[in-house]
């Protein structure tokens, strides 16, 4: 029997059930609940914007988008967004979803912290970003109703979420500070990791190997 939250149906398919269980197994409750909210917010925003999207692909994108913050799946040699994107694509390939649909999910996760660009791409890509932006940054907060917000948060609560997600970001990326160059996660390390020095784009240009 399918589950419905705030008028959004969670697809009742083997793919979605297995994605749910995988994320529940490897992620903290904080990341699990956040990821489910991202799917719900993304679906609500997509409906309001009149976008046609594949619910299963959006669900996998939302649920896997922060797996790069988990202890068992995070790496130290690439951005955390790519960790989650790689896991999602491997998961989809294992379930017979390959080619452009799998790449679409990969792109949605890889770009979910990049402002503006994903909003001009395929709906499944744009809506992962819209879901993340609403849940973390409050962008689009008033584009969902009070009743919708209450239903989503009742199903997936946000206890001290602002502080807790910042702590999760810090833990997940502090061992790979160079991967934050030129992206928003440098702000997190600047606030929470003593001695962190963000990369400077101008200095990279001036100190490059070119002789002029």
Number of C-alpha atoms within 10 A of each C-alpha: 6 8 10 11 16 18 13 17 13 20 16 12 11 10 16 18 12 14 21 18 11 14 20 15 11 15 22 16 14 17 24 23 19 25 29 22 26 29 26 28 31 29 29 22 20 20 13 11 9 9 15 12 16 12 18 18 22 25 27 30 33 33 30 31 33 28 29 26 23 21 13 10 15 20 18 16 12 16 21 27 23 21 25 26 28 22 17 26 24 16 20 22 13 10 12 10 15 15 11 9 15 22 17 22 27 27 24 28 33 22 21 26 19 13 12 13 13 23 19 9 14 16 22 32 28 25 30 34 29 28 29 23 20 20 21 14 12 12 13 14 14 10 12 14 12 10 9 17 16 13 15 21 16 12 13 18 16 17 10 9 15 12 9 14 16 17 13 16 19 22 16 20 24 19 12 14 21 17 18 20 14 13 12 12 20 21 13 17 22 14 11 15 13 8 8 14 12 15 15 10 10 8 9 10 10 11 9 9 8 7 6 5
